[in-house]
Amino acid sequence: MKRLLIPAVILANLAAATPSLAQKTDKSTPAPTPLATAVDGLPIGAIPKQELPEKGCAAFLWTKTPSGALVVMLTSDPAQIRFAPGGVVTDLVRTTQSGLGGAGFAGNTEYAGADLHVVVDMEILLRDDLKEGAAVPVGTLRVDRVGQDSIIVPVAGIIGCSS
């Protein structure tokens, strides 16, 4: 009888120390990764993956720096910019635009809100091999913040449009 009792005690202690099977197979969604506050030493963070809007066009711009991070999404309707100054995702409205462009965007566009003023200069190439969109082979993103240094980031990207 004692021989059976010892293995039972060992099994009871082992069961108490082992997490339940439900805990082992928990497939809950991991916590989202916080955004970086800087890309390649610049005080602008990468934005998370973005979707093409249901209507209008969107320009997706990546840095032309070693990381190649997605730093900007511009939308034509509503006319706004999404970016992450200091790692905080921020949307600003378009205030002016000028210059040659295409696919719903101008070559030079300005956005503003709170203490931020942003200028996006981009070359827009309409190409036969891109349906409902265009290429942005070269551009710059300039971010001016009241009381802080301005930053200028070289960018390039692509424009996609919903039909």
Buried (B, 14 or more C-beta within 10 A) or exposed (E): EEEEEEEEEEEEEEEEEEEEEEEEEEEEEEEEEEBEEBBBEBBBBBBEEEEBBEEBBBBBBBBBBEBEBBBBBBBBEEBBBBBBBEBEEBEBEBBEBEEEBBBBBBBBBBBBBEEBBBBBBBBBBEEEEBEEBBBBEBBBBBBBBEEEEEBEBEBBBBBBBEE
